Amino acid sequence: MSTSNPVERTDIIIIGTGFSGLAMGAQLKRRGRESFVILERANDVGGTWRDNQYPGAACDQPSHMYSLSFRLNPDWSSAFSAQPEIWEYLRTTAREEHLMPHIRFNSEVLDASWDEDEQQWTVTTGAGTYVGRILVSASGLLSEPKLPDIEGLEAFTGDLFHSARWDHRTPLAGKRVGVIGTGASGIQIIPEVAKEVAHLTVFQRTPHWIVPRADKEYSASEKGMFRKDPAVMQQLRTQMFWENEERFAQRAAIPSLLAKATELALGHLQAQIPNNELRAKLTPKYEIGCKRILKSNDYYPALQRDNVDLVTAGIEQVDGNTIVMQDGSRHELDALVLATGFEATDPPIAKRIHGRSGRSLSERWSHGAEAYKTISVSGFPNLFVLGGPNTGIGHNSQVYMFEAQVEHVLGALDYISVNHIPALEVTPEAEDEFKESVDRRASTTVWLTGGCSTWYIDPRNGRLTTLWPDYSHTFQKEVAPFSPSAYQTLRTGADSTPVEGTR
Ligand code: NAP
């Protein structure tokens, strides 16, 4: 083993220490599996909750539900906890689940290739090489910032950063600041930044539907009760889960439910924005739920501050430190924040994962991402993708979805171990059947019928590839169980074409 290029052998290689990677590691550990590493490109755990440190960052799903089922936390300070608290929860999880010795920090995956002769994965990172039988990609649905395609943006002469790469060394106080984007991140950033800057220009392309945020702080006695009697906490979690589940019926585009949700959002807008002209700019022209329904009590008030302007003319180009609009107006800025979302439909990690015949996952997904039960991709033996195609959820807890996927992977690992299978790969038939079932359900949802443009839909094929088009509990029921009949084993040796069905 050379010190310049160390090679570490292990059984399972996990990429990423966000919610899904840590859940996977914790469950391996709890089942007595020790031979695994978790590769992390940063110097700390936490995924999106480490990266999104913008002012106002918080989760819009209740913390008692947006947390791991096997690590309930009596100490959540409020219904919708802020980023530092969720990040700390994940750091504590890594420590208390004894995952730290397994994590390799500052180890960005540069390439992961399936070795057909040895039937193993070789993963090259900036800090060393890892060889293992199983690869679990838990690199996140929303980990790569998406920069808008605006002429001259790269030459902007002020300070420029994305919401998920907040530059804390650049204070915004007293400056002329612009924020592009009014999605889930933008509406959390804008009220906070507005308080300290000299002037804030909000560049809105499309208004979002926004409903009130029913936040609540937990008292010391409530936290004490949760600690003393975890069953109470579990009951609260269950109640929150089923309340959220009801909201899927809305996304299924049932007209009476859409009308009820629209009424709630319009009432909120009417109550908070008395000015007709401003209210018109903020009224969406597509069905509610087509884009993520946002929760905020302070976004609309922030837009009415004397030092804030909402501009909607559409950005033409960036000229030096000035944003030039399509109507010719110009906005001079000292700093520009891009709250413009993430590369969700074409994740960069897919370019770095190579399966049989050296084909990259990105090539395999060139017409849009798809995976059997959201996890397994034909042509990619012993690869399991967490948080990949069709795992996103807007109406309930994303963590719940990851846990269902982890259960499936654990089933596959047991099957591989018990049957001494060198390489397991999903059949194209099982993959196609699952895809058709996803498409069938997606076709009637508000995401495909609601008349909006959304990153939930892959522009390359018009399919809903990021979100799960059904209830979360249905996801659990369908995705969590591992069924060997959907998989085939591969012949050992150089010719690793699938030959042996496992049905
Ligand atoms: P996003 O929802 O994709 O919103 C991006 C915003 O940038 C949109 O308003 C978009 O306008 C705008 N935009 C993009 N390119 C533009 C351009 N060239 N010119 C003008 N505007 C442009 O991104 P996000 O707000 O970061 O949220 C992404 C996801 O992160 C959420 O859906 C959610 O899943 C997650 N998130 C969750 C929380 C939470 O509380 N749990 C908080 C933050 C984020 P258009 O609408 O016109 O495209």
Residues whose N, C-alpha, C, O or C-beta is under 5 A from the ligand:
A	BS01	NAP	A58 C59 D60 Q61 L142 P148 D149 I180 G181 T182 G183 A184 S185 G186 F203 R205 T206 R292 A339 T340 G341 F342 S453
